[in-house]
Every structure is written in C-alpha cells, then in structure tokens.
Amino acid sequence: MKRSGSVIIFALMMLSLIVIVTEQLIRSTIIGSTFIKTMIDREHAEMLALGGINIAIAQLNQGLIAKQKEKKGEKAAKEGRETTSEEKKADEGEKGELSAMQRFIFHHISHLNRWQVFSLNSMIDGVQGEVGICLSSEHGKINLNEAFDFKKQEFKKEYEVLLKTLEIPGKIPLGEFHKRLVEFFKKRGKKLYDISEIMSVSGFENLDVFYHPPQRPAKRKQAEPNTDLYLSDIFTIWTEEATLDPLVFSDALCAILGVRRPRADDSYRMKEDFKKLASTFKKNWGADWDGNWKLLQPIYGEKPKILSAFKDILVKSFNSKVYSVLSYGKVNNVEQRVIAIVKNIEEQSAQEKKGTEAKKEGAASEKPTQGKEGEKEKKHYFKIMRIYWL
C-alpha cells in the first residue's frame, strides 16, 4: 500500500512538471511568433513610410513638369511661332480648364499642411496597410539663419515684428520668443546646422520640434484646427533666401498672423475655394501682396493687420523649391513615421561645373558656350537632403 501511494504521488509530480513545461513552451511560442510578426509588420511599415516620401516627390514633380510646359509656351511666344495645343493648354488652359501650373497649384494648396491618406490592399499592393503623407513648404517658414543679422547681432526689422507677436500660451510668454532667440544667437555666433539645435534655447527644451498635422475628424464631426505650435513649423534653415511665400504659409505662421489655420478636411470642404484661387493664379501676384491679398482671402480670411510691416520680405513670384515631407506607414496597428527634407536641385551643365570649379580654384570662370549644348534644358529633380525617424 505504501509503495502504490508513492507511485501515485510521483506520477502526479511528473504530470505537473509536464504541464508546467508544456505551458512554458506554448507561451514562448506565442510570444516568439507575436514578436516575429510585429517585427515583420514594423519592417513593412518602415518601407511604406519611405514609400510615402516617393509619393510626395512624385506630386511635387508635377510642378516641375508644369513649369517646363510654361517655359515652352513662353519660348514659342518669343520666337513668334504658333503655340501647340499642349503649350496653349499649359499656358492658359482650354475651354475654362485650369492650366498645367494652375492644376498643380490647386492640388498643392488644398493638401498643404494636411494629411493625404492612401489605403493599400494586399491583393493589389502586396501588403494590407496605410500610407499617409503631409507636405509643408519651407518657404512658408522663417529662415532663422537668414533672418538674424550676425554682424549687427539682431533680427532684421521685418522678422523682429513677426517674432515679437509670437507666443505659446502656458509655455513661452509674448515677446519672450524674440528675446531668447536673440540671446541664443549672440552667444552662439554662427548659423544653425540643424533646426533641432534651437532646442538648446532657454525654455524651448519642452516644446515639440516636429509638426503634427491637424487631426482627422471622427465621423459626423467637424474638423478642428491645431492649437499647438511646433518649432520646425515656425522656423527653417533650408531655404536660400530670407523671404516668405504667402501661398504656402505654414500652419504655425498662419497662427502667428492670425489668419485661418488649415483643417484636415479642407481638401473637399473648401474644394471650390481652392479651385477659384488656382484659376486666378498669376505669376505677378507678388508685385503687390498688400493689394492682392483679396485673392488669398478664400483660404486665409481677412488680411492680417501686420502684413504691411513685413511685406518687403514676401516673395515676388511663386518658386517653392524646398519641402518637408511627414510620412507614415501603418501595418496591423504598427506605425512608423519619418520626416524628410526634399529640395529641388538644378543640375549644372558641364560648362557650368567647369566654371564653378574654376571659381573654387581662384581662376577666371569660362564663359558658357553657345549652340546646341547651351540650348539643352537643365535637369531638375527633388533630392532628399535629410531624414528624421520619429
């Protein structure tokens, strides 16, 4: 009897041990398979996020194509020859249609600073997921490197006006933005290499650097504008001049000027307003922004009171070349985000490259040769200048 009792106890212990080991194996298998699936989804999401940058560049290339068509139409007019139907449509449009540039402007301004979302199907695209992109023009932001006069150790007059009106309620009081930036640049004594460097400004360390577009509304809800300001949406270092383009003002600059900020659903709610603005778009708007503000009124509202104080730093013509692209990829609730700075690069001809090299070496640059080579159109393309994984 004693022996049979000990056998039963031993059998129960072995069964318990087998159950425990089996449970651990099952748990490890589940965790391992879940981890592997999550990592695969993460890789797919990263690939989609990078793909979003290419989608944005493809959209921006439509602007380059439109400019090339316009140039062909202008060239035909100068040469005194009759324009082709394609050149005519690119320059003026036909039968009430928008020209190539106006079509680009329409798509551009209706999606600027707002999400564009593309759903992917595994049967067609090879993966079930979502790609979202948000384009922002760097020409609608304040270039800190150009706005600050390092010789005089102060901001240029027009930018001083803007910065003194800037505040972030509860974080940076009115007037403090300007004051702290001046102290920072005086101490630094040189230009910024990256926009994230302004995080070292006193009081800026708790501010968000990178832009968050306005949230998409829930069903049957009205979209709301952003309430926060983001440093990289106010400032930039990527443009080559100290001018601002009213057509592509950033979300933050709209807030500073007190004009209407973008909403997530504007692309369809304000479609007719955007189309009206695009249909009246002309290159010479910049000659008098003060007088031509009425053309921008459908999307911004009433003219800012301080516009006349900085009208001299507004662009004379639309020529946006540098953009920031916020892109995300989402697969099975795994999301990856990336921000890229993309810039329109004009490829130099062989003769221009020689001249540039000669200047660097201190020699006299050669005069560009005339003829067929000089008549070739320069290649333009968008190059990724910097990437930030968020």
Residue, then its C-alpha position, 0 to 999 in steps of 0.5 A: m500500500k505504501r509503495s502504490g501511494s508513492v507511485i501515485i504521488f510521483a506520477l502526479m509530480m511528473l504530470s505537473l512538471i509536464v504541464i508546467v513545461t508544456e505551458q512554458l513552451i506554448r507561451s514562448t511560442i506565442i510570444g516568439s511568433t507575436f514578436i516575429k510578426t510585429m517585427i515583420d509588420r514594423e519592417h513593412a511599415e518602415m518601407l511604406a513610410l519611405g514609400g510615402i516620401n516617393i509619393a510626395i516627390a512624385q506630386l511635387n514633380q508635377g510642378l516641375i513638369a508644369k513649369q517646363k510646359e510654361k517655359k515652352g509656351e513662353k519660348a514659342a511666344k518669343e520666337g513668334r511661332e504658333t503655340t501647340s495645343e499642349e503649350k496653349k493648354a499649359d499656358e492658359g488652359e482650354k475651354g475654362e480648364l485650369s492650366a498645367m501650373q494652375r492644376f498643380i497649384f490647386h492640388h498643392i494648396s488644398h493638401l498643404n499642411r494636411w494629411q493625404v491618406f492612401s489605403l493599400n490592399s494586399m491583393i493589389d499592393g502586396v501588403q494590407g496597410e496605410v500610407g499617409i503623407c503631409l507636405s509643408s513648404e519651407h518657404g512658408k517658414i522663417n529662415l532663422n539663419e537668414a533672418f538674424d543679422f550676425k554682424k549687427q547681432e539682431f533680427k532684421k526689422e521685418y522678422e523682429v515684428l513677426l517674432k515679437t507677436l509670437e507666443i505659446p500660451g502656458k509655455i513661452p510668454l509674448g515677446e519672450f520668443h524674440k528675446r531668447l532667440v536673440e540671446f541664443f544667437k549672440k552667444r552662439g555666433k554662427k548659423l544653425y546646422d540643424i533646426s533641432e539645435i534651437m532646442s538648446v534655447s532657454g525654455f524651448e527644451n519642452l516644446d515639440v520640434f516636429y509638426h503634427p498635422p491637424q487631426r482627422p475628424a471622427k465621423r459626423k464631426q467637424a474638423e478642428p484646427n491645431t492649437d499647438l505650435y511646433l518649432s520646425d513649423i515656425f522656423t527653417i534653415w533650408t531655404e536660400e533666401a530670407t523671404l516668405d511665400p504667402l501661398v504656402f504659409s505654414d500652419a504655425l505662421c498662419a497662427i502667428l498672423g492670425v489668419r485661418r489655420p488649415r483643417a484636415d478636411d479642407s481638401y473637399r470642404m473648401k474644394e471650390d475655394f481652392k479651385k477659384l484661387a488656382s484659376t486666378f493664379k498669376k505669376n505677378w501676384g507678388a508685385d503687390w501682396d498688400g493689394n492682392w491679398k483679396l485673392l488669398q482671402p478664400i483660404y486665409g480670411e481677412k488680411p492680417k493687420i501686420l502684413s504691411a510691416f513685413k511685406d518687403i520680405l514676401v516673395k515676388s513670384f511663386n518658386s517653392k523649391v524646398y519641402s518637408v515631407l511627414s510620412y507614415g506607414k501603418v501595418n496591423n496597428v504598427e506605425q512608423r513615421v519619418i520626416a524628410i527634407v526634399k529640395n529641388i536641385e538644378e543640375q549644372s551643365a558641364q560648362e557650368k561645373k567647369g566654371t564653378e570649379a574654376k571659381k573654387e580654384g581662384a581662376a577666371s570662370e569660362k564663359p558658357t558656350q553657345g549652340k546646341e549644348g547651351e540650348k539643352e534644358k537643365k535637369h531638375y529633380f527633388k533630392i532628399m537632403r535629410i531624414y528624421w525617424l520619429 
